[in-house]
Amino acid sequence: MRIPRISRRKRDEVGATAVIVAMFFAFIALPLGAAAVDIARLYVELERVQAGADAAATAGVTYMPDDFNAARARAIEVAEDNGFPNSGTSAVQVSVGDKPTQLRVTVSSTVRNSFAKAFGVPTSTMSRSALADFNGPAPMGSPCNSFANEPAGSAQQGPQTSQTKVPTYANCSSPQFWGAITGPETWKDQGSEFDARKCGGTEDGCNGSTNKEFDPRGFVYLVRVAPSGVGQSVNLQVYDPAYVETAADCSAGPVAMTDQHYYANSNIASGDNNKYPLATSDANVRYDNDNVASNMFCTGDSDNAGRRFGSEVPTITSFTLRSPVDNLDPYSAPALNPSQCTKQWPGYSNTVAGQYNHNDGQGNHYDWTGGMRERNLRNSGDNNDYKPELARVFHQWVNLCTFTPTQAGDYYLQVRSNVALPASYTLDATGAVAGNAAVYNQAGDNTAVLGNGTNQFAIRAVTGAAAGAISVSPWEKMRIFANADSASTQFNLVRVVPAAANKTLVITYYDVGEATGTTAGSVQVLPPGDAKLGTTAMTTIAGCQATGPTTGALSNCKVNNVTSATNNGKLQVVRVPIPNTYTCQVTSAGGCWFRVGVNFPGATVTDATTWTARIVGEPVRLIE
């Protein structure tokens, strides 16, 4: 039987189609499918590489601009944590960005292809970069290793000479203010924006008698260690660390005791210096409030009479030093050597003024049993009344602790006034209670602590390290007290690095203006002396806007007509635009510091204020 010709044609066509389909799958579909599998895998890997670069850049940039080596090490560590070690099939490259505050991280990963290797492509390498910028946390108040005034130490406790080391571009001389913290039972209008629990009247930021801004954690000071400071011994000292009431204008105390008398207003003869064990060469100025020269030693601790809740309760001042942490949260940082670097100083009141064991010639006999007797600094006469624990701290530099930094970064000194002393304690050689874990473990408030006096002090880091290796400065908020007559001064406010260009610096100050006299004062924000706009020196600040007692545009960023009547208990806000061409000498710890000029002409100043400064926006941001 013959096969019809048409059937043979159909069979040939079917066979040809099969061959074509086979060839399609063999040479087109299968390779395309294989390529699609490899491409999908590479796409997933690209996402992983980008995520690794982003994480590495944002983690490492927090060390910029001060420590590129630490930034690089941290970036490589985080990249490895995300699956990309700097070895084998992956690599991590780290470099400084266009600005010294920027960090660029490039992560590369090499993977084996599943199908493409059959076509001569055994591996594929993918690279992705991330650029991060960093503008915080901003230190305030000082680019040097001392914060606030630096009186001479006594011959007994020293050191007598200045320990301040000034890095290039910095100015740390004569700031004319003290650091300060008040007891929580003080009225907020005593300059206590964050450290007072309650309000006494019409202060800003209050809900009835409750201070909505109260922060039970107190204040934090950055002890910033540059790479050159690692391994260098640091002796952290506090001047006048205990609350010892003298009145804000230093008119009360300390005690000068003769054989028969205790005086609230002392008049110490230089010939009597040797009768004061811890001020044998200068008690007549260190302790004598009648001597004008003694103003350099007096911090002006005040009992806030009439501006407090309850009778005088001496404020307990607590200090603890914390280690650096990557998350930049000082309250989560572990305490550093707490048995030595955590201390509490009890306060000393001045509730009794007068004479002890004295006949006035008219048959009247005085026999005080408290108050002034608890504050005797002299061991001549009635030796049983000498208070060595007070003499160790009053108008003296006192050792908080000595430590050797093992890494660069910010160590955090927390200062609080709402932590109780232990039920039973012994004062150490510095007049303090050491090691109370509540100082660093107490997260909230202890309402049983009723201190209501204001304690003024200064802080310094005594070290052999070079200038700029160690600095001490407040973090985020700064409580200060000025008690200089006719104060016309400039002080460091905040460090603003180039990462802040094209952003806004927001400055607030609370309760400024406590001064005598009829002439109003002024507050002016000044640019860093090393700042430039492109290549031109930045000499003034334009575009500042004010909100508060003064509202509107500010000429040369200056607030005028500052008085107690208009600013008592009030918050003033100044918004400072940072031009997009702003640059400064960021490689020096003394560069990039905005300053404030405060002027109260012809006035006696006893002004406690709280300052804050922040750059609007996230401190860490990915640029690309």
Buried (B, 14 or more C-beta within 10 A) or exposed (E): EEEEEEEEEEEEEEEEEEEEEEEEEEEEEEBEEBBEBBBEBBEEBBEBBBBBBBBBBBBBBBBBBBBBEBBBBBBBBBBBEBEBBBEEEBBBBBEBBEBBBBBBBBBBBBBEBEBBBEEEEEEBEBBBBBBBBBBBBBBBBBBBBBBBBBBBBBEBBBBBEBBBBBBBBBBBEEBBBBBBBBBBBBBBBBBBBBBBBBBBEEBBBBEEEEBEBBBBBBBBBBBBBBBBBBEBEBBBBBBBBBBBBBBBBBEBBBBBBBEEBBBBEBEBEEEBBEBBBBBEBBBBBBBBBBBEEBBBBBBBBBBBEEBBBEEBBBBBBBBBBBBBBEEBEBEEBEBBEBEBBBBBBBBBBBEBBEBBBBEEEEEEEBEBEEBBBBBBBBBBBBEEBBBBBBBBBBBBBBBBBBBEBEEBBBBBBBBBBBBBBEEEBEBBEBBBBBBBEBBBEBEEBBEEBBBBBBBBBBBBBBBEBEBBBBBBBBBBBBBBBBBBBBBBBBBBBBBBBBBBBEBBBBBBBBBBBBBEBEEBBBBBBBBBBBBBBEEEEBEEBEEBBBBBBBEEEBEEBBBEEBBBEBBBBBBBBBBBBBBEBBBBBBEBBBBBBBBBBBBBEEBBBBBBBBBBBBBEBEBBBBBE
